[in-house]
Amino acid sequence: MTDERQWNSNITFILAMIGSAVGLGNIWRFPNVLYSHGGGSFMIPYLVSLFLLGISFVLVEYAVGFRFKTSLSKILFKVHNKLEPVAWFVLTVVFLITTYYVCVVGWDLIYVILSFTKAWGSNPDTFFTNTVLQSNDSISGIFTIVPSVLAAIIAIWFTTWQIIKRDLNAGIGRVSEILLPLLCIIVVVIVIYSLTLPGASIGYSQLLTPDWSALTDLNVWLAAFGQIVFSLSLGMAIALTYASYLPEGSKLVDNALIVAFSNSGFEVFNSIGIFSILGFMTLTSGIPFNELVTEGTGLAFVVFPQVFNIMGSTSNIIAPMFFLCILFAGITSIIALLEGVCYSISDKFNFSRKKTATIVCIFGTLISSIFATGAGSMILGVFDAFLNNTALLFAVLLECIIFGWIYNFDKLIETLNKHSRIKVGKIWKAVIKYILPVCIFGLWIQGVLSTLS
Ligand code: PHE
């Protein structure tokens, strides 16, 4: 295999890692999770989950990737020759998640274009359901194609292919170096602008108003942990793959802390903007704040277009910036999701990077096309509930057991401490072996129950 497998610099690695973590979860999931789980006081379970569980698991992925310097399927085979199927299970879940993530980013691409003229009209709600989704709540809708969504999905897959078929630094590295700084600039502009809006304080004060009783609610702790798993993209073989491309001498623990803090800093900072804009909406339209704080598509493609409709001429700049922000965050996550999948496939079948990327992107386009039909949003809901709430958590649980119990964990401690300024020790080992599996198990049960109900 002659493909290049080493980052040009540590900064490129950090940018690619932050790009992989910062995604839809930070922009449209976090504000809602925070609001509905105690507002300001949610930061306590959130920070505990970040330090105790999130960073701990990222460190496992870094140590494993860096130590083995190969793909997930080969690593698991080396740990135990019967474990390779676990890798293919994890990678299939990751690939399927990517197929609908692409669709959501595709919807966003449509909104980038619409936002210049606010072509969603005076009723963004019906526009999204009737024109973009053309949703038909029965499976028979699968026979109606929505051309604009199909075109957007193809455009996103084509862009992804253009990036991942190139060498590591020319593709993922370069794109992360460009998109991440742009993303940061856009978010800073949006947040600063949002704070100048009348009514902003109605929104951001929610972040500062704690509901201490929420801390005694187990669901709040599970929600905090769930957000960390989703937001840091844990268990998806991303950190593991990216860390395997680090040169000898890299400071793994230092890198993990930088990435984790940047990711959380991004979502907290971004929430100030989202909340302030919703505060403005409450003041101007009279709609109660709690009705506005939705998550996901409802927030981005319904509530925000409504806000832009009443924002005046500044929205001609802010609206495209908002949708571009989601687009950039989405693309850097998609390429990361696919890198681990492609690495294992090219390793297993001895395919070049270009050939693997082409095969994966063609298959991906075909599967994502299902979401461009009238039954698309319904199937997407089923995919999301099953993959995100259950399969992904199960994958994280398996990885915890494999690296905490089957593999010799002390070797991972040795790998991490070799060059890092900050060292890890026994507490970390206890977290990975006992605390993390119990927490993931709790979250998993909750996910299974909510999928079944
Ligand atoms: N962490 C990213 C996000 O917040 C990427 C991700 C994609 C996470 C898909 C989970 C599932 O969007």
Boltz pocket constraint, residues with backbone or C-beta under 6 A from the ligand:
constraints:
  - pocket:
      binder: B
      contacts: [[A, 20], [A, 21], [A, 22], [A, 23], [A, 24], [A, 25], [A, 26], [A, 97], [A, 101], [A, 229], [A, 230], [A, 231], [A, 232], [A, 233], [A, 333]]
      max_distance: 6.0
